[in-house]
Amino acid sequence: MAATPTRTWGTPATSNLTRLALAGGLSLAALLLAACGGSSDGTAAGTVSTPSVAPGALLGTASTSVGAVLVDAQGKTVYVFAADSPGHSNCTGSCLTYWPPVPAPTTLPTASGDVTASVGVLKRSDGTRQLTVNGWPVYTYTGDTAPGTTTGQGVNASGGLWWVVSPSGDQITSTASSSPTHPTKGY
């Protein structure tokens, strides 16, 4: 019967294998982080003090390097999905994991402040109510880690591009730096 060779941890073969595994893991982590965060122009997303949204309001505004943008009641930037169309959402399944719909209440408040867009409701196929801006379904982005950041701006995911929305309801398609500066009250 042949003797089984033994190897102790820390020998050169194990150390090289450990280094290789660690390097592969770090590369994968860096790739995942690059896919999920940061702005589309390669700059880190900026943060701002929580955008001011009037009590009971659905939307407010925040000033960013791409201009004034809509934010939800929690101060998170609002996006539209270019693959959607007015009155119809194409974001389903795993898309909703990263781009949750902005929920719509049963009764919408009247417009006020800096928000001049038309606000409405889309009834989703699962029966939930999603807020619309100028007819387009709106979402937030889980990659925005602080109120008022715009790391989802220009992201190409789930079959289309994602754009922030101006207070008038227009899609902002520029991809300048994503540092918000001055929040204001809104809808």
N, C-alpha and C positions, 0 to 999 in steps of 0.2 A: 504494500500500500504506500503510495507516494505521499510525502509530507505536503501539507497545504501551506503555500507561502503566506507570510503575514506582512502587513504594511501598517505602519504607525502613522497617525495623523500628523501632518506637518512635514511629511517627506516631500521632496521636490515634485514628484508626480501629482500628489494631492494638491499642493499649493498652486501648481499651474492650472489644474482643473478647476479649483476654486476661483482663481483669478478670471479664467475664461467665463465661468458661469456668472460671476459678479459683473463683468464687463457686458455680457449679453443682457443681463437683467437691467442694468443702468441704461443701456441703449434703448431697450424697450420702454422703460419708464420715460425717458426723454422724448421718445417718439409719441407716446400717448399724451404727455403734457403739451407738446407742440400742437397736436391735433385738437386738443380740448380747450386751450386757453390762449391768451394774448390777442392782440389786435391783428387784423389781416395785413397790416403794413410792417409787422415785425416788432413794433414797439409794445412795451408792457402797458396794460390797461391802467389808467389812472383812477383815483377814487375821489370822492367829494363827501362832504358832510351830507347826511341824509337829505335828499331833496325834499323840499317843503310841499306837501300835498294837503290841501284843505281838508279838515275833518269831514268824513263821509264821502269824499270825492273818489271817483274811480281812477282819474288820471291827473297828473301834474306835468310839469316840464323841468328839465335840467339843461343847462348850457354845457355843451361839449365842444371839442375841436371840430366836430362835423356839423356843429350848429345846435340849435335848441331841439331837444328830442322829448318825446312823450315818455313818462314813467308811470308805473302803476301805483296803487295806494301804498305799497311798501317801498317805493322809490326805485324799483327795478326797471331798467330800460325796456321799452316795448318794441317788438320787432314784427315785421310782416315777412311772409315766406313767398318768394317769387313764383313758386310752383302752385300756389293757391290762386283763386280768382275771387272776385267779390261774391260773397254769399256762399263760398265753398272752401272747405279745408281739405288739403291733401296730406297734412301732417297726421299720421296715424302710427300705431304700434310703437316701435322703438324711438321714432321721431319725437313722440310726446315725452319720452324720458328726459330728453335734453332741452326740448322747447315746449314747456308746459303752456297750455292756453291761459289767457287772462280770463278768469271767470266773470260772468255777467250776472248782476243781481236781477231779481224779478222786475223791479221798477228802476229805470234809469233816471238819474238826476238831470236837471237841465244844465246846459252849458254855462260855464263861467270862467273868468280869468283868462289866461293866455291860450287856452285850448279852443280852437275854432273849428276843429274837425267835426264831422257828423259821427256820432257814436250810436251803435246799434247792437243787435244780438243775433248770433248764429246758433241754431239748435244743432248740436253735433249728433252723429249717428248713435252715440251711446246715451243720448238724452240730456247731456249736460249743456249748459248755456255758456257760450263763448262770446266775449266782447269783440265787436268789430269797430274799425275806424275807417270811415268813408267806404264801408261795405266789406273791407278786407279783414279776415280773422287776424287777431293779434296774439302774440306770445311773449313770454320772457325767456331768458336763456340761463341754464344752470351754470354756465361758465362765467357769468357775471357774479363775481364773489362779493361785490360791495355795491350799495345803491349808486345809481348813476353811471356805472361803468358800461362800456360798449364793446366788449370783447367779441360779441357775436356779429358785429358789423362786417358785412361782406363775406361771411363764412359760407362756403359751398358745402352743404350737408343735406342729407335726406332727399336728394334729388333736385336741389335748387339753391339759390342764393338767399341770404337773410339780410334784411335792411332795417335800420332804425326808422322811426316815423317822426316827422315834424309835427308841431302843434296844429298845423292846418290839415294834417292827415296825409301829406305827401311822403313818398318813400325817399329817403336820403341815400343816394348810391355812391357818395364819395367815401373814401377809406382813409381819411386823415387820422392823425393820432387820436386816441380814445380817452383823453383826460377831461372829465367834466369839470366845470368851474363854478357856475352860479345857479343853484336851484331856485325855482320860483313856484308860486301856487298855481293851481289849474282847475280842471274840470271837476 
